[in-house]
Amino acid sequence: MVDSRRPQEIEVEELLRNAELRNALEPFYDESISRVNVQHLPLAVENEFLSAMLAWEQAPVLPIYRWFDPELRPPRPGVLTDENLHEILWDVIHKLWSKRIVLDFTEHLSDRELYTLIYRDILPAREKKIDSGLNYLHWDCTGPSRDPEIWLRYYATEEERELWADTYRLPIPETAAPPYPRDLPHE
């Protein structure tokens, strides 16, 4: 039996949008795109996926401080008193959150250590700036060395600790409550 119904206006719009997205993505086509099987997705979902891919491909790579207008250039940590630093730290944290930047695993750091990390490592980091309103950039504040001791001591669940110990066959540190609890914005 032949389906004689006419396409709905929304279906036509979705088909046209799909063609636009596929044309825009053509210069970026590589094996990573060809490995994604979108044929089993509803057209609207496929278009969301293609739109997200296009946003990623076209996003500029900028130092995070340049994501802001004016640029986010807080004072150097060494020139701030502890009181000023605390106030400025929270202002910077909220500004980062406004750009959907989430600071993870911060409670082992003092205010000065966290501020220094933000100033020295996060703000100058070059990242893709995607303004979709859906994405978050999570920044792991356990340190650039990715030494698992901090995570294991303060943040890992017991199940994660056991899995890590079984996998690496190394002793794990005792658990401890993080010394600087904070209620940071999160998704």
C-alpha positions in Angstrom: 0.0 0.0 0.0 1.3 3.4 -1.0 1.3 6.2 1.6 -0.4 9.0 -0.2 -0.2 11.5 2.6 1.5 14.8 1.8 4.6 15.7 3.8 3.9 18.1 6.7 5.4 21.5 6.6 7.6 20.7 9.5 9.0 17.6 7.7 9.9 19.7 4.7 11.6 22.2 7.0 13.6 19.4 8.7 14.6 18.0 5.3 15.8 21.4 4.1 17.7 22.0 7.3 19.3 18.6 7.0 20.5 19.4 3.5 21.9 22.7 4.7 23.7 21.1 7.6 25.2 18.4 5.4 26.4 20.9 2.9 28.0 23.1 5.6 29.7 20.0 7.1 31.1 18.8 3.7 34.5 20.6 4.1 35.0 18.9 7.5 34.0 15.4 6.3 36.4 12.7 7.5 36.3 9.2 8.9 35.0 10.4 12.3 31.9 11.7 10.6 31.4 8.6 8.4 31.5 6.3 11.4 28.4 7.8 12.9 25.3 6.1 11.7 22.5 8.6 11.8 20.2 6.7 9.5 18.3 5.2 12.4 17.6 8.6 14.1 14.5 10.7 13.6 15.3 13.6 11.3 15.0 16.2 14.0 17.5 14.3 16.2 19.9 13.9 13.3 19.7 17.6 12.6 20.5 18.4 16.3 23.5 16.1 16.1 24.7 17.6 12.8 24.1 21.1 14.2 26.3 20.3 17.2 29.0 18.9 14.9 29.0 22.1 12.8 29.1 24.3 15.9 32.2 22.3 17.1 33.9 22.5 13.7 33.3 26.3 13.4 34.0 27.2 17.0 37.0 29.5 17.4 39.8 28.3 19.7 40.5 31.1 22.1 42.1 31.6 25.5 39.3 31.5 28.0 40.0 35.0 29.2 39.0 36.2 25.7 35.6 34.5 25.9 34.5 37.6 27.9 33.7 41.1 26.8 35.7 42.9 28.2 38.4 40.2 28.6 38.5 38.6 32.0 41.8 39.8 33.4 41.7 39.6 37.2 44.6 40.8 39.3 47.6 38.6 39.8 47.3 36.4 42.9 50.4 37.8 44.6 49.0 41.3 44.8 45.8 40.4 46.6 45.1 40.2 50.3 43.2 37.1 51.5 40.0 39.2 51.9 40.2 40.7 48.4 41.2 37.4 46.9 38.1 35.6 48.4 35.8 38.3 46.9 37.5 38.3 43.5 37.7 34.5 43.4 33.9 34.2 43.8 33.3 36.9 41.2 35.6 35.0 38.7 33.9 31.7 39.6 30.5 33.2 38.7 31.8 34.7 35.5 33.3 31.4 34.5 29.9 29.8 35.2 28.2 32.4 33.0 30.2 30.9 30.1 29.2 27.4 31.2 32.6 26.6 32.7 32.3 24.2 35.6 35.1 23.8 38.1 35.3 20.2 39.3 37.2 18.9 42.4 38.2 22.2 44.1 37.6 21.4 47.7 41.2 20.3 48.4 42.5 23.7 47.3 42.6 26.9 49.5 41.0 30.0 48.0 44.5 31.2 47.0 45.4 27.9 45.4 42.2 27.8 43.5 42.5 31.4 42.4 46.1 30.8 41.3 45.0 27.7 39.3 42.3 29.8 37.6 44.6 32.6 36.9 47.6 30.5 35.8 46.0 27.5 34.1 42.3 28.1 33.2 42.1 31.6 31.9 45.0 31.3 29.5 43.9 27.8 28.3 43.0 27.7 24.6 39.6 26.0 24.2 36.9 25.9 21.6 34.2 28.5 22.4 30.9 26.9 21.6 27.9 29.2 22.2 25.2 26.6 21.9 23.8 27.0 25.4 23.9 23.2 25.8 27.5 22.4 26.4 29.6 22.7 29.6 33.3 22.8 29.8 34.4 20.9 32.9 37.7 21.8 34.4 39.3 19.1 36.5 41.1 21.0 39.3 43.0 18.1 40.7 46.0 19.3 38.7 47.7 19.0 35.4 49.7 15.9 36.5 46.5 13.9 36.9 48.0 12.3 40.0 45.2 10.1 41.2 46.1 10.5 44.9 44.0 13.7 45.3 41.0 12.2 43.5 41.3 9.0 45.4 41.7 10.7 48.8 38.9 13.3 48.5 36.5 12.6 45.7 36.4 8.9 44.6 33.6 6.7 45.7 34.4 3.5 47.5 33.5 1.6 44.4 35.8 3.8 42.3 38.6 3.4 44.8 38.3 -0.4 44.8 38.2 -0.5 41.0 41.3 1.6 40.8 43.2 -0.6 43.4 42.2 -3.7 41.5 43.3 -2.2 38.1 46.6 -0.8 39.2 47.5 -3.0 42.1 48.8 0.0 44.0 48.0 1.1 47.6 45.3 3.7 47.8 45.4 6.7 50.2 43.1 6.9 53.1 39.9 8.8 52.5 39.6 12.3 54.0 37.1 15.1 54.0 38.3 17.9 51.7 39.6 20.8 53.8 37.9 23.6 51.9 34.2 22.7 51.2 32.6 25.0 48.6 29.2 25.2 47.0 30.2 26.0 43.5 27.7 26.3 40.6 27.3 23.1 38.7 25.0 21.6 36.1 
